[in-house]
Amino acid sequence: MVPPSVYQMMRGIIVVITALLSIIFLNRTLYRHHWTSLAFIVAGVAQVGYVSIAYTKNHGGNESTSGGSELMGIILLLTSQCFTGA
């Protein structure tokens, strides 16, 4: 439901999920540079997801994908990354 390039970029969120789970379950401490890098990762993943959805809606995409199915694909992808990170 998403192009392979978007899939590869969205997989970067697993770093954030793993960091958050390590804080919750392992009581790890993250320092300022860790939080900064996590913020950059979240911003990058959000930008890729937004551009992917906006490009599909504005340019029509192909017949098999529309903005709604692209959004659903991204939601499913992020959900699967939560399970992978756990």
N, C-alpha and C positions, 0 to 999 in steps of 0.2 A: 504494500500500500504506500510505500515511500521509495524514492530512488535509492540505489546503493550508496551514493555519495552522502545523502542525508543520514542514512542509517549509520555509516561509519562515524560521522561527526557527532551524532546524538549519543553514540556509545561512550563519549567522554564523560557523561554524567555519572558513570559508575564510580569515578574517583570521589565525587561528592557524596554519593550514597555510602560508600565504604568509610569515608571519613566520619560521617554522621553516626553510622552504626558503631564505629570504634569509640566515639565519645560516649554513646549511650551504654554500650555493653562492656567496654573495656576500661572505662573511665580515663581515657587518654586526654592529654592536654594539647590543644593546638595553639600555636603562637601566631602572632600577627601576620607573618609571611605565609603561613598556611591558610589563614582565613582570606588573605588577599588573593592567593592563587585559586582558592575555591570560588571566590566571587568572580574572577575572570572566567573560570570554566563555566559557571552558571550563565554569565552574560553571553559567552560565545555560543553555548548550546541554545539559549533562548533566541539569539539572533538567527541562527541557522534554521530553527523551527519556524520562526516568524516569516523569514524570507521564503522558505519552502511553501508555506501555506499561501502567502500573498502572491507569489509568482504563479502558483497553480490557479488561483482565483482570477488574477488579472489576465493571464495569457491562455486560459482555457485548458492547458495541459493536454493530455491525450484523452481518448474516449473512455478509457477504463479508470482514470483517476479524476476526481473532482476535489474541490477544496474540503468538502466534508470527509471524504474517505482519506485524504491526506492527513487531516486532523486526527481522525480515528487511528491511523497508522502510527502517528507520533505518540498518541496516548498509549497505545498498546506497546510501543517500543520502550517508553519510559517505565511502564509497569513491569515489563520483562527485565529491565535493568535493575529494578528494585529487588526482584527475586534473585537475580544473579549476584548482586552485591551482598545479599543476605547469605 
